[in-house]
Amino acid sequence: MTAIISAAQLASESAGPRPPVLLDVRWSLGGPPGRPAYDAGHLPGAVYVDLDTELAGPAGAGGRHPLPGVAAFGAAMRRAGVSAGTPVVVYDGGQGWAAARAWWLLRWAGHPDVRVLDGGLTAWTGPLSTDTPSPAEGDFAPVPGGMPLLDADGAAALADEGLLLDARAGERYRGDVEPIDRIGGHIPGAVSAPTTENVAEDGRFLPAEHLTARFGALGATEETKNVGVYCGSGVSGAHEVLALEIAGHRAALYAGSWSEWSSDESRPVATGPDPR
């Protein structure tokens, strides 16, 4: 099963005998909220899912966007009409970060058939709707463990013994600026791999062979057994995990990411350019 779907393929499947459940997860770091944009127009039948309240738990020691409670996440997905035997397609405004977070959570929670609309809503050329659907309750029951997950200690070990990719912008990795968290820099041993380099100018993912070459140059080859990713708070990092999936690598996500790591003053911090 592929991890992404084109707008043309989605239009075809939505008109077919087994249409996917559509989840609109529009969100951007620092706002504006996604709900008004959803109300103004969304894919017909799509249900709005809020990243901050349904795809994350309360901010705190575990970071800005810790994983939601399993029971709460399952309830949110069932309200949105998600069932174990029905395909799901998630989309956002085009950046892909929020959609990837929803994709990762559903896959981690055991859903077998989840894809991201490549290019998001901006790639869609069909009609939009302002109707708010009321889907029948789904039956999805989360069973965590479908995708590898790292905690802080696991991320530190992977940076030492495997390959840990930092999906944030290069200036945040280096510690030149830090607009959000307590301190700038990166986990010692992590490799800089900005998420923005996974996509073309239109927001669509680069072809699989290009992503394979990109990650190969960063150290993720056929021989690399353990690859992990972190970002600021586990959102753009999910996008990098998705890009790695397209490239043929099953990568672990450090969900707490830099927002958790940097809040603990006992954790070491490295600054400066990637030493490779």
C-alpha positions in Angstrom: 0.0 0.0 0.0 1.3 3.4 -0.9 1.4 6.2 1.7 0.2 9.0 -0.6 -2.6 9.4 -3.1 -2.9 11.9 -6.0 -5.9 14.2 -6.3 -7.0 12.4 -9.5 -6.8 9.0 -7.9 -8.8 10.3 -4.9 -11.5 11.7 -7.1 -11.8 8.2 -8.8 -11.9 6.3 -5.5 -14.4 8.7 -3.9 -16.8 8.0 -6.8 -16.2 4.3 -6.6 -17.8 1.5 -4.6 -15.5 1.8 -1.6 -14.9 5.5 -1.0 -12.4 6.5 1.7 -13.2 8.4 4.8 -11.9 11.9 4.3 -10.3 13.8 7.2 -9.5 17.5 6.9 -6.7 18.4 9.3 -5.8 21.9 8.2 -3.4 23.5 10.7 -0.3 25.7 10.7 2.2 26.5 13.3 1.1 29.6 15.1 -2.2 29.8 13.3 -4.6 30.8 12.0 -7.0 28.0 13.1 -8.0 25.5 10.5 -11.7 25.3 11.4 -12.7 28.6 9.6 -10.9 27.5 6.5 -12.8 24.1 6.6 -16.1 25.9 7.1 -15.4 28.0 4.0 -14.9 25.0 1.8 -13.6 21.4 2.0 -13.6 18.2 0.1 -17.2 16.9 -0.1 -17.8 14.6 2.9 -14.6 15.5 4.7 -14.8 15.7 8.5 -12.7 18.3 10.3 -10.1 17.0 12.8 -8.3 19.5 15.1 -4.6 18.8 15.4 -4.1 20.6 18.8 -7.0 18.9 20.6 -7.6 15.6 18.8 -4.2 14.7 17.3 -2.2 15.7 20.4 -2.5 15.7 24.1 -2.1 18.7 26.4 1.3 20.5 26.1 3.6 20.0 29.0 6.7 18.1 30.0 6.2 15.7 27.1 6.4 18.6 24.6 4.1 21.0 22.7 2.3 18.2 20.8 2.6 15.0 22.8 0.7 12.0 21.6 -3.0 12.0 22.5 -4.3 9.5 25.0 -5.2 6.2 23.1 -8.8 6.2 24.3 -9.3 9.9 23.4 -7.8 9.4 20.0 -9.9 6.4 19.3 -13.0 8.2 20.2 -12.1 11.2 18.0 -11.5 8.9 15.0 -14.8 7.0 15.6 -16.7 10.3 15.7 -15.1 11.2 12.4 -16.5 7.9 10.9 -13.2 5.9 10.9 -13.5 2.2 10.9 -10.8 -0.5 10.7 -12.1 -1.9 7.4 -12.5 1.4 5.6 -9.7 3.3 3.8 -8.8 6.8 5.2 -7.4 9.8 3.3 -6.1 12.8 5.2 -5.3 16.2 3.8 -4.3 19.7 4.9 -3.8 23.0 3.2 -0.8 21.8 1.2 2.2 21.9 3.6 1.6 18.2 4.5 2.7 18.4 8.1 -0.6 18.1 9.8 -1.8 15.4 7.3 1.3 13.4 8.0 0.7 13.7 11.7 -2.8 12.2 11.3 -1.4 9.5 8.9 1.3 8.6 11.4 -1.1 8.4 14.4 -3.6 6.2 12.6 -0.8 3.9 11.4 0.8 3.8 14.8 -2.7 3.0 16.3 -3.1 0.1 13.9 -5.2 1.3 11.0 -4.1 -0.7 7.9 -5.1 1.7 5.1 -4.3 5.4 5.5 -2.9 7.8 2.8 -2.1 11.5 2.6 -3.5 13.6 -0.3 -0.3 14.6 -2.1 -0.2 18.4 -2.3 -3.1 18.8 0.0 -6.2 20.8 -0.8 -4.3 23.0 -3.2 -3.9 19.9 -5.5 -7.6 19.3 -5.6 -9.4 20.6 -8.7 -12.8 19.2 -8.0 -15.7 20.9 -6.2 -15.7 22.0 -2.6 -18.5 21.8 -0.1 -19.5 23.9 2.9 -21.8 21.2 4.3 -20.8 19.7 7.7 -21.3 16.0 7.4 -22.5 13.8 10.3 -20.9 10.4 9.6 -22.1 7.2 11.2 -20.0 6.3 14.2 -16.9 4.3 13.1 -15.6 1.2 14.9 -11.9 1.9 14.9 -10.2 0.6 18.1 -6.6 1.8 18.4 -3.9 -0.8 19.0 -0.7 1.1 19.5 2.6 -0.2 18.0 1.9 -0.1 14.3 4.8 2.4 13.8 8.1 2.6 15.7 8.1 5.3 18.4 11.1 6.8 20.3 11.3 8.4 23.7 14.1 10.8 24.7 16.5 8.1 25.8 15.8 6.1 22.6 16.5 9.2 20.5 19.8 9.7 22.2 20.8 6.1 21.7 19.8 6.2 18.0 21.9 9.4 17.5 24.8 7.4 18.8 24.3 4.0 17.3 22.1 4.6 14.2 20.8 7.5 12.2 18.7 10.3 13.8 17.4 13.0 11.5 16.5 16.5 12.6 13.6 17.6 10.4 13.7 21.3 11.4 15.1 24.2 9.4 18.8 24.3 9.3 19.1 27.5 11.4 17.2 25.9 14.3 19.4 22.8 14.1 22.5 24.9 14.2 21.1 27.0 17.1 21.3 30.3 15.1 17.7 31.1 16.1 15.1 29.4 18.3 11.7 31.1 18.0 9.8 28.7 20.2 11.7 26.5 22.5 13.9 27.2 25.6 17.2 26.9 23.8 18.4 26.4 20.3 20.6 23.6 18.9 20.1 19.9 18.3 20.4 16.4 19.9 24.1 15.5 19.8 24.9 13.2 16.9 21.7 14.1 15.0 21.9 14.8 11.2 20.3 17.9 9.7 17.5 17.0 7.3 15.0 19.8 6.8 11.5 18.5 5.9 11.1 21.3 3.3 13.6 19.4 1.1 11.2 16.5 0.8 8.8 18.3 -1.5 8.7 20.2 -4.8 7.6 23.9 -5.0 3.9 22.8 -5.3 4.1 20.9 -2.0 4.0 17.5 -3.6 6.5 14.9 -2.5 9.5 14.4 -4.7 9.5 11.1 -6.6 10.5 8.1 -4.6 13.9 7.7 -6.4 14.8 11.3 -5.5 13.9 10.8 -1.9 15.8 7.6 -1.8 18.9 9.4 -3.1 18.3 12.3 -0.7 18.1 10.0 2.4 20.9 7.8 1.1 23.2 10.9 1.1 22.2 11.5 4.7 23.1 8.0 5.7 19.9 6.0 5.2 20.9 3.2 2.8 19.7 -0.3 2.3 22.2 -1.4 5.0 20.9 1.2 7.6 18.8 -0.8 10.1 17.7 2.0 12.5 16.5 5.4 11.4 14.7 7.9 13.5 13.3 11.4 13.1 12.5 14.4 15.4 11.5 18.0 14.8 10.1 20.7 17.0 7.1 18.9 18.4 6.4 15.8 16.4 4.5 17.3 13.6 6.9 18.1 10.7 8.9 15.0 11.9 5.9 12.8 10.9 6.1 14.4 7.4 9.8 13.2 7.3 8.8 9.7 8.4 6.2 9.7 5.6 8.9 10.8 3.1 11.2 8.0 4.4 8.3 5.6 3.9 8.0 6.6 0.3 11.8 6.1 0.0 11.5 2.6 1.4 12.6 3.2 5.0 10.4 2.5 8.1 11.6 5.2 10.5 10.8 5.8 14.1 9.4 9.1 15.3 10.6 10.8 18.5 7.2 12.4 19.2 8.3 14.7 22.1 11.0 16.0 19.8 13.0 19.2 20.5 10.2 20.8 22.6 10.5 17.9 25.1 14.3 17.4 24.8 15.2 21.1 25.3 12.8 21.5 28.3 15.0 19.1 30.3 18.1 21.0 31.3 19.9 17.7 32.1 19.9 16.8 28.4 22.9 17.7 26.3 22.6 20.3 23.5 24.8 20.6 20.4 25.1 23.7 18.2 26.7 24.6 15.0 26.6 23.0 11.5 26.2 19.3 10.7 29.7 17.9 11.3 29.5 15.4 8.5 
